[in-house]
Amino acid sequence: MILLNLSHPLPPAQLRQIEALSGMKIQRVLDLPVHFNAELHGRMGYSPCLRLRPVEGSLPPRFEMVEILNLQEIREIARANR
């Protein structure tokens, strides 16, 4: 898979977590530091989004992958609420 990273650079541990959650091997990472509203991005087309959480007690602060959000589903819910 080609990963479009729209946030901070991802360390190797987070890339491994993404591979584990998705079941796919990351072939390439494109770092594109921008900000998107999840609902707005979901309305424009399908693309998954990753949710992170801080690792408790880590110094310096580190983050781990929690889930892969299905933006298509978020898009469909938002359309139903219009």
Secondary structure, DSSP 8 states (H G I E B T S, - for coil): -EEEE-SS---HHHHHHHHHHHTS---EEEE------HHHHHHH----EEEEEE-TT-SS--EEEEEEE-HHHHHHHHHHT-
